[in-house]
Amino acid sequence: MNTRQPPPAPAAPSANPSRPRRTALAPLATKPDFALCLERIEAWFHQAVLDRPPVRFYKHNAQFDAGQPLDRARWTSLEERWFDTAYQIESFEASLVGKTFHAETFPVFTPNLGPSVYSAFYAGRLEFAETTSWYHPVLTDLDDLSVLHGDPFASPYFRNLEEQTRAALARCGDRYWVGYTDLHPSLDCIAAWRGIDALCLDLADAPEQLAPLVELSVRDFHRIFDHFDAMLQSAAQPSGTWINIPYRGKLHIPSCDVSTMLSPAHFAEFSQPQLRRELVGMHRAIYHVDGRGVARHLDAILAHPEIQAIQWVQGLGPDWPILQWLPLLRRILDAGKSVLVDVPGEELDEFMRLMPREGVFLCLGVPEGAEAATLARVARWGK
């Protein structure tokens, strides 16, 4: 029996989970066709095609390909550089210079401190590398959750993301949009707090003790999400995050990467109820399915009517080429969900020959200058 529990939810700025869709968005001089591109995305959510399938010229996880060495004359640590809001925004703005945003590729600044920042809102510290951050488990005893006592809205990580958002909104003008940070509540949050190995043992040996922890992991999600969503909506920004698919309403990217370690029974008991809570009030949801382990739970994920699309990430090494996953992609489409998928340029023609275009959003990493020719190939798909 748990003897010490975390305190009740702290006060936070109010937000309306039923907030309506944005009717007008800030214009983009750097992306004058943004309205048409958003129409293509909306058609994709409905497994329809406006004129061609949507295309994003940016491969998944491209942001992790390279980093910049630390200038120790300017910062004493990588953490200090990550927390340098001016540097983060100026670096993003420098990346826009001379760039053309083809097709459904948008200039969006996404405040970021790494994938485990939601866990760090409550306790612990992030360890920063050049392009990402890590979180070290802090919860050693399920009978004492007091280590997770922190007010998430008072966390220095929350405050920095708030600062990044506010500063970017003040600077973006008509050059770029601003998104919200990567949020991982529920089991992925618990896996960070507890450690994956310990969590797996908990599921096997003491699953009944996980209930308070599960509740805490999702307790504040909507209040946190809506806090940032309200900031964006007040500045006529769409809803968007690291996946770089803007939407006029509330867009959520749910995931459960740790489910690669879970049995179907544990996934049903510990992930599905929390997923349903996450989806409440969202206008669109794209579930991030990270590899074959998570795909074991695909039928359960597809059963949620509040999920409109699946992002399929097929992994590395033997999980390529993408063509081996066509049966899985068709299964997603047959379930009435759309799919977002990375396709290498050398596999694109064969992919388009074998797959329907309805409901497919292509992520393409092509050499600079090849975008127009690639779009012409996509425009001929299915004709």
MOKAZI-V75383 format. One line per field, one symbol per residue. burial: 1 if it has 16 or more other C-alpha atoms within 10 Angstrom, else 0. A space follows every 10 residues. Layout:
BEGIN
burial->???
END
This chain:
BEGIN
burial->0000100000 0000101010 0100011101 1001001111 1111101110 0111111110 0000000000 0000000110 1110100110 0110000000 1111111111 1111111111 1111110100 0111101110 0100111101 1110001101 1111110110 0100111111 1111111111 1111110011 0110000001 0011011111 1111111111 1110111111 1111111111 1111111111 0100011001 1101100110 1111111111 1111111100 1100011111 1111000000 0110000011 0110011111 1111000100 1100101111 1111110000 1001100100 100
END
